[in-house]
Amino acid sequence: MRATVDLRTVNHRSSTSRVRTTIAPALEEQVMARIRGAIERGAVTVSIHVARQGATGPRIDEAAARASHAALAALAKTLGVPAQISPWCSRSPA
């Protein structure tokens, strides 16, 4: 995994921070908290790009998906509704 981080700052009287990234929201909040703790004033823009080497696309946690499906099927049974996956779930977005 390789990460590229770009920090841009401009002197301002107030303090504003902005993150442009695709990292998890919890990590984004940690980055912002560190920036806020280190910068007293000015505008800071942080761009983070993460590249996974050898990655070909998104990975699916099959065990978690199966557990979620089982929980939803049990809920459907409790609610008395059909437990089936809608056709729209299997199509790629246009």
N, C-alpha and C positions, 0 to 999 in steps of 0.2 A: 504494500500500500504506500502511496506517495501523496503527500499533501503540499499544496502551494498556498501560501498565505500572503495577501497583499494588504498593507495598512496604508490608508491615506488620511492625512490630518490637515485641518485648516484652523487657524486661530480664530476663535469666537469668544464672546463674553460668557456665553452660556455653555453648557456641556450637552452634546447630543452624540449618540452612537447608533450605528446601523450595521447590520451584518447581512451579507449576501452569500448564501451558502445552501447546500443541500444536505448538511449534516443533521443529525437528530435534534429536535427542539431542545431536549434536555442539555445537550452539549452546547448548543447555541447560547442558551441562557448562561451557562458557566463561562463561556467566552465573554459575553457581554458584562457579566458581573466583574470579571477580572479587569476589563477595560475601564468600567466605571470606577473601580477601586484605584486604578493607576492614573487616570486622567482627571484633572480638576476642572479644566475648561477647554473648549474647542470642539470641533466636529470631527468625529472619527468614523471612517467607513472601512469595514473589514470584509474582504472577499476571501473565501476559503473554497478551494477546489480539491476534492479528494479523488484520486485515480487508483482503482484497484488493479494491480497487475494480474493479468491472466483471467480477469473477470469477463464473462461473455454476456452477462445480463443479470437481472434480478434473481435472487435465490429465494426459494419458498421453503419455509420450515414445515415439512410435511406432517410431522408429529403434531405440531400446534394446529395446523389446518384440520387434521382429522379430529382432534379434541374439540375444536370449535364447532365442527360439523355435528359431532355427537351431541354436544350441549344444545345446539340449535334444534336438532331433531327431537331431543327430549322436551324442549320448551314447546315446540310445535305440537307434540303429542298432548302435553298438559293443556295447551290452549285449544286443542281440537281443530287444528288447521293442518292442511296437507304439508308433509315434510319433503319438499322437493326443491331443487335448485332451479331458479328461474332461467329461461333461455338467455336473457340478456347478460347473465354472469359469464357465459362461455364464449361470448363474442368479443373481439378486439374493438376498442373504440375507433370510431371513424376518423 
